């Protein structure tokens, strides 16, 4: 039997009816009001808290590590924790991120970043913690990260050994699902 989780809080819903997407009416209502993070992320035990300097913390407020699974938790536990200033997701297990730094100019997406977004598959994107960047989450095989800085562009992509501060501030109506980013990353390299 395939493991299914609530699209909002990430708890198991295997015992509910086959088409269920949420564990309770409360989660269904809350999900309709707030941006929903992709189930492909909330269903993985790769969540941490973050402090204001974007350093990872455990749900208990101790230092966490992007390479030590013992310091990670479920999405539900991280979301309800009061430690730190927000959530973070540890990349890996097939989930990666393209990070476009300083790509908003006076609230508008820079042309170079718009080109990346236009070429991206339909996948979850969010505005970064600073409000000046954009995270494009999707499926990526684990491999070395890359940082490309040229012509005013700052593009990074990672798929393992890093964590990303997650805001839930969905960009431009992007979907609550992940898509394969392999072609896009190859074109950016």
N, C-alpha and C positions, 0 to 999 in steps of 0.2 A: 504494500500500500504506500502510495506517495505521501510524504509528509506535507501537510497544508498548514499555513499559519494565517492569522488575522492580518488583513492588509493595513490595519491601523496600528495595533499594539504588538503584533508579532507572536502572540501566544498560539499554541497548537489548537487547531479547530478540526482535527481528524475525527472527533466523535460527533460533529454536527453534520447536517445534511450535505450531500455531495456538492451542491452549488453554492454553499455558504462562503461569503467573502470576509465576514467579520464575526468575531466571537460573541458579540452582544449588540443590542440596539444602541447602547451608549457609544460603542466604537463606530457603528455605522453612522450615527448622527454627527459625532465629532469629526469623522473622516470627511463628511460632506462639507464641513465648515472650514477645515484647515487643509493645507496642502498635505497630500499623502506621499510619504517616502515610498520608494519601490519595495514591494514584498521581497524581491530578490536581495535586498539589503537588510530589511527589518527581520527577515527570517534567519539571518546568520548571527551567530554569537561572536561578533567582531566589533562590538560597540564599547566606547570609552566616553568619559566626560572630558572636557577641556577647560583649562583655566583661561584667563583673559589674554595671556601671552601665547595662546594656542598650544600649550604643552599638554600631553595626554595625562589623564588621571583615571584611577579606578573609580568605581561607583562609591567607594568608601573614602575617596579623597586623597589616596596615596598616589605616588608616581606610577604611571602605567608605561608600557613599552609597546611599540608598534611591531615588535618581533616576539613577544612573549604572550601566548594565548591565555596563560593563567591570569593575566591582568585585564582581560576583556570580559564583556558580559553580554547579556541579551539586550535587545533594543528596549524592551519593557523596563528592565532594571535600570538601564542608563537614563531612560527618559524620566523616570520617577525619582532618580537620585538628585539630591540637592547639592552635591559636590560640584565645585567649579562654576563655570559660566555657560555651559552648553554641551552639545553632543559632538562626538567625533566618530568616524568609521575607519576601521583598520582595513586597508586595501589588501586584497589577496583572495584566494579561493575563487578566482575567475572574475572578480570585480575590480575595475581600475578606474582612474579618473584623469581627465585632461583638465588642467588648471590654466585658465587664461588670466594672468595677472594684469592689473591696471588697464583694463580694456574698456572701461566706461569713462567717457569724457563728457562732463556736464550732464550726466544722467543718460547719455546716449552711447550705444555700443560703437566702438571704433570700427572703421571699415575692415581692418584686418581680422578683427574678432567676428564681425558679421559674416565674413567669408567662411570662417571655420564653422560657425553655427549653421550656415546654409548648407555646408557639405556634410554635416553630422547627420547620422540616422535619427529617427524619432526615438529619443531617449531622455531620461531625466536630467534636467539642468537646473542649477540653482545659483543665485547671487551669493558671493562669498561673504564671510563675516565682516570684512572691511567695507563692503558695498561697492568696491572698485573692481572686483574680479568675478569670474564665472567658472563654475565647476560643471564639467560634462561627465556624468557617471555612465558607465556601461561595462560590457563584458570585454575583458582583455586577458590574454594568457600572461602568467607571471613571467616577468623578465626585468632587466635593468631599466630604471627610469631614465628620463632624458629631459634636459632643460635647453630650450632653444631661445636665444636672445639675439635678435638682429632687427634692424630697421624699426626700432621702437616696439617690437613685439616681445612678449615674454610668455612663452608657452612651455608648460611642463606636463609630462605625463608619467604616471606611476601605476604599478599594478601589484606591488608587493613591498613589504618592509617600511611602509609609510602609513600615516593616517591623515585624514582630511577632516577639518572642522566642518560639520554639517549644520546648515542653517534652516533648511526646510523652506527657504524663500524661493519658491519655484519660479524659474525664469520663463516669461512669455508663454504661459500655458503649456509648458512641456509635459509629457505624459508621466504617469507614475509607474513607469516600467523601464527596464534597461534593454539596450540594443547592443549589438556587436560593434565595437569601436576599432577593430583591427585595421580596416581599410583607411579610416580617417587618420589614425596614428601613423600608418605607413606613408600617407600623403604629406604629413607634416614633417616627417623626418628628413 
